[in-house]
Amino acid sequence: MRNVASHLSPIHCLLTLLFCLFPTCCLAQTQVPPQNSAQSEVLLFKAKALFQQGKFEEADRAVRQYLKDYPNSADGHFLLGHILFREIQTQVAMENQFPPQTHGPMASART
């Protein structure tokens, strides 16, 4: 049986740990919504919709904009963690799909 931990980068492990722990830290803090809360809630809804469509970079921007208004939002930070996790999964899948060449004319080329 292969060791799963050996396939995970340190940053992946750190983000996974933060993803699991951070929402529970935020729940203890109270949140005072800004004056224009309806517009901010629309931004969070938009970020969720973009995430569900697989548009991770756009969802990342939208949720970060939302977090400017709601810096203590557990929902916002949870969504951001989930987006970052999926971005990492996508990157790892691409790296596994196109592994670096270890032989042949392009073996010495650096990316």
N, C-alpha and C positions, 0 to 999 in steps of 0.2 A: 504494500500500500504506500502510495507516495505521500510525502510530507507536504501538506497544504501550506504551512507557514513558510516554507522555503521558496514558494512562488510569489509571495507577497513582498512588495517593497516596504521599507520603513515608513514612507509617507502614507502608503495605503493603510498600514496598521494604525498609524496615528490618527488618520481621518476616521477610520472605523471606530476607534476608541472614543474620539470626540463626538462622533455622530451618536453613539450610544449614551454618553454621559451628559452632553450639553443640555438637551431638553429638560432633564430633571433639575439642573441648576437654575434654569430660567423660571421654572414654575414657582419658586419661592419669591421672586421679585414681582412687585406690582407694576402695572402699566397705566400710564396716563395718556389717553389718546390725544393727538393733536386736533385742532379745530376742524380740519377737513378730513375726517375719518372715512367718509364714504368713498372719496377718491382713492385713499390709501388701500381700502379693502378691495376696490376694483383692481388695483395694482397686484395685490396678492392673488386674487382670483385669476388674473391674466398670467401671472407666473406659474400657477398650477396648471393652467390650460396649455401653456407653452411646454411645460415639462411633460405632460401627457402626450403631446405631439412629438416628443423627442427632440425638441428645439432647446437643447440644454444651455447653450450660450445665451440665447435670448431670455430664457427663464432665469438664468443666473443674474443678468442685468436687472430684470424686473424685480426680483426678490431683494436684491441689494438696495434698490431704490426704495422699496417698501420698508426695509430695515433702517433707512435714514430717518423715517418718521416714527417707527416703532422699534427702537433698538433693543427692547427687552421682550420682544414678541417670541414666545416659544414656537408658535406655528411658523413664523418666518425663518427662524434659525433651523428648525427641523427640516423645512423644505430646502433651505440652502444646503444643509448637510446631505440630504438625499440627492440633490442635483450634483453636488461635487462627487459623491460616491458613484453615481451613474456615469459622470464624465470620466472618472478613473477606470471604471469597468470598460467603457468604450475604448479608452486608450490601450488598456491591457489586451483587449480582444484584437485590436488592430496590430499590436506588436506580436501577438501570437499568430495572427493570420499571415503576417509578412515578417518572419524572423530574419535577422541579419544573416547575410551570406558568410559562411565560414571557409569557402573555397571558391576558386574561379577568379576571373579577372576583376570582379568588384569586391572581393573579400577585403582588400585593404582600404576601400573607400569609407570615409567617415561621414556620418549624417549629422 
